[in-house]
C-alpha cells in the first residue's frame, strides 16, 4: 500500500513539473535573458567562438565577462535534429569580446543547465 502511495506521489510531482517547465520554455524574438554561470569549466550550451579565433580577430577572450550579462533574442533557428538555436544580442548593442555582434545558444539545454536565465 505504501509503495502505491509513493509511486502516485512521484508521478504527480513529475507531471506538475513538466507542465510548469513547458510554460516557461516559451521563447519569442525580443525575450530578455541573462547569461548565468557555466555548467562546467566552460559554457557547454552557449555556442561561443574559441579563444584563439577571438584573439586572431583582435578581440578580448575573457568568458568571465559574460556572467550576469543581459541579452535579447534576435533570431530563432531550428536545426535538423529539432533543437532550437537562439541568436543572442547584447541589450545595449555592445559587442561580445569586443568583436562579435551576436552569439548563439542551444536554447533548451542552456535553460536547463542555467547558462541562460529568464529576466523577471
C-alpha positions as MATLAB code, in Angstrom:
seq = 'XXXXXXXXXXXXXXXXXXXXXXXXXXXXXXXXXXXXXXXXXXXXXXXXXXXXXXXXXXXXXXXXXXXXXXXXXXXXXXXXXXXXXXXXXXXXXXXXXXXXXXXXXXXXXXXXXXXXXXXX';
ca = [
       0.000    0.000    0.000;
       2.732    2.457    0.908;
       4.583    1.658   -2.331;
       1.476    2.603   -4.307;
       1.216    5.931   -2.491;
       4.877    6.687   -3.178;
       4.535    5.854   -6.884;
       1.429    8.049   -7.208;
       3.166   10.930   -5.446;
       6.217   10.732   -7.688;
       4.153   10.517  -10.883;
       2.010   13.502   -9.857;
       5.010   15.641   -8.893;
       6.796   14.952  -12.200;
       3.668   15.782  -14.205;
       3.325   19.083  -12.339;
       6.994   19.894  -13.041;
       6.533   19.042  -16.721;
       3.549   21.393  -17.004;
       5.301   24.328  -15.377;
       8.506   23.899  -17.368;
       6.657   23.837  -20.699;
       5.055   27.197  -19.867;
       8.381   28.802  -19.001;
      10.101   27.457  -22.131;
       8.118   29.690  -24.497;
      10.591   31.780  -26.460;
       9.919   34.722  -28.763;
      12.039   37.268  -30.546;
      12.685   40.096  -28.110;
      12.721   37.909  -24.987;
      15.258   39.185  -22.474;
      17.576   36.652  -20.873;
      20.583   36.733  -18.590;
      23.701   34.667  -19.121;
      24.383   32.634  -15.997;
      27.384   30.692  -14.799;
      28.868   27.947  -16.991;
      27.611   24.429  -16.280;
      31.182   23.098  -16.441;
      34.533   24.883  -16.568;
      33.395   26.463  -19.868;
      29.978   27.154  -21.314;
      28.620   23.943  -22.767;
      25.402   25.105  -24.447;
      26.334   28.638  -25.475;
      27.909   28.440  -28.913;
      30.913   30.687  -28.472;
      33.971   31.193  -30.675;
      37.139   29.556  -29.460;
      39.641   31.756  -27.663;
      42.249   31.593  -30.430;
      39.726   32.854  -33.014;
      38.734   35.745  -30.764;
      42.368   36.738  -30.272;
      43.178   36.436  -34.001;
      40.342   38.824  -34.827;
      41.515   41.372  -32.265;
      39.024   40.635  -29.500;
      39.389   40.041  -25.786;
      38.970   36.344  -24.984;
      37.507   36.583  -21.486;
      34.495   34.321  -20.954;
      34.070   35.584  -17.369;
      32.715   38.883  -18.725;
      29.622   37.014  -19.936;
      28.393   36.134  -16.435;
      25.251   38.134  -15.478;
      25.167   39.816  -18.890;
      21.701   40.768  -20.155;
      20.933   39.657  -23.713;
      17.921   39.683  -26.012;
      16.800   37.032  -28.504;
      17.156   38.408  -32.040;
      16.529   35.245  -34.084;
      15.215   31.731  -33.539;
      16.502   28.877  -35.683;
      15.556   25.216  -35.741;
      18.273   22.740  -36.660;
      17.867   19.426  -38.457;
      17.561   17.439  -35.233;
      14.782   19.765  -33.908;
      16.969   21.627  -31.429;
      16.131   25.281  -31.006;
      19.085   27.588  -31.571;
      18.656   31.210  -30.471;
      20.765   34.113  -31.662;
      21.520   36.493  -28.799;
      22.441   40.180  -28.938;
      23.687   42.383  -26.130;
      20.874   44.522  -24.683;
      22.972   47.688  -25.006;
      24.087   46.831  -28.590;
      27.670   46.296  -27.454;
      29.876   43.614  -28.970;
      30.746   40.324  -27.289;
      34.502   40.056  -26.731;
      34.806   43.495  -28.442;
      34.383   41.711  -31.773;
      31.110   39.775  -32.281;
      27.625   41.336  -32.501;
      25.797   38.061  -31.797;
      26.343   34.690  -30.185;
      24.216   31.550  -30.411;
      22.906   29.115  -27.825;
      21.165   25.765  -27.716;
      18.045   27.139  -26.047;
      16.511   24.218  -24.141;
      19.795   22.796  -22.927;
      21.115   26.207  -21.859;
      17.922   26.928  -19.899;
      18.038   23.514  -18.193;
      21.730   23.968  -17.300;
      21.017   27.530  -16.075;
      23.502   29.008  -18.542;
      20.583   31.172  -19.713;
      18.098   32.590  -17.199;
      14.821   34.421  -17.795;
      14.750   38.014  -16.520;
      11.644   38.801  -14.484;
];
